[in-house]
Amino acid sequence: MSATIERPRREARLPEFTDLEKAVINRLQHGLPLVANPYLAVAEELAISEQALLDTLEKLLDERVFTRFGPMFNAGEMGGGLTLAAMRIAEEDFDRVASQVNAFDEVAHNYRREHELNMWFVLATETGEGIDGVIEQIEARTGYPVYNMPKEEEFHVRLHFPV
């Protein structure tokens, strides 16, 4: 019989944002325009300088409000591999394993979940065959199995979290 350890849920607190930070966060959730100078175009939409936009973006990254900001490519359409992966990690090993998993260049969007499979991440590789090799390396490095859940069908859901 296994014991279940439950932690009390913490109430999420939103950070305090300036009006400029709110405007930048809300606008960037819709992506960048495909133009020669996308940051300048967004800055003009917001009626600020390009440098003010870049400084705000850098501050949000430094403060980990944004953990990543950059392009997202469809690896599968470019001949690469893409999959969702999950792991069941003992609580006492979670931080160690998260650090080991995150050290792989192919890993993105690694999240803790309140579920039996408590670590979920995306793997993207240069080739479709590369997924299996990275999974084997992660398993060897961490000592835990990786559950591979390749995409069967794609859905596009537009999410926007206004601040």
SULNORKA-V557627 format. One record per residue. RES is the residue in three letters. SS is DSSP state (H for helix, E for strand, C for the rest). Layout:
res | ss
RES | SS
RES | SS
This chain:
res | ss
MET | C
SER | C
ALA | C
THR | C
ILE | C
GLU | C
ARG | C
PRO | C
ARG | C
ARG | C
GLU | C
ALA | C
ARG | C
LEU | C
PRO | C
GLU | C
PHE | C
THR | C
ASP | H
LEU | H
GLU | H
LYS | H
ALA | H
VAL | H
ILE | H
ASN | H
ARG | H
LEU | H
GLN | C
HIS | C
GLY | C
LEU | C
PRO | C
LEU | C
VAL | C
ALA | C
ASN | C
PRO | H
TYR | H
LEU | H
ALA | H
VAL | H
ALA | H
GLU | H
GLU | H
LEU | H
ALA | C
ILE | C
SER | C
GLU | H
GLN | H
ALA | H
LEU | H
LEU | H
ASP | H
THR | H
LEU | H
GLU | H
LYS | H
LEU | H
LEU | H
ASP | H
GLU | C
ARG | C
VAL | C
PHE | C
THR | C
ARG | C
PHE | C
GLY | C
PRO | C
MET | C
PHE | C
ASN | C
ALA | H
GLY | H
GLU | H
MET | H
GLY | C
GLY | C
GLY | E
LEU | E
THR | E
LEU | E
ALA | E
ALA | E
MET | E
ARG | C
ILE | C
ALA | C
GLU | H
GLU | H
ASP | H
PHE | H
ASP | H
ARG | H
VAL | H
ALA | H
SER | H
GLN | H
VAL | H
ASN | H
ALA | C
PHE | C
ASP | C
GLU | C
VAL | E
ALA | E
HIS | E
ASN | E
TYR | E
ARG | E
ARG | C
GLU | C
HIS | C
GLU | C
LEU | C
ASN | C
MET | E
TRP | E
PHE | E
VAL | E
LEU | E
ALA | E
THR | E
GLU | C
THR | C
GLY | C
GLU | C
GLY | H
ILE | H
ASP | H
GLY | H
VAL | H
ILE | H
GLU | H
GLN | H
ILE | H
GLU | H
ALA | H
ARG | H
THR | H
GLY | C
TYR | C
PRO | C
VAL | C
TYR | E
ASN | E
MET | E
PRO | E
LYS | C
GLU | C
GLU | C
GLU | C
PHE | C
HIS | C
VAL | C
ARG | C
LEU | C
HIS | C
PHE | C
PRO | C
VAL | C
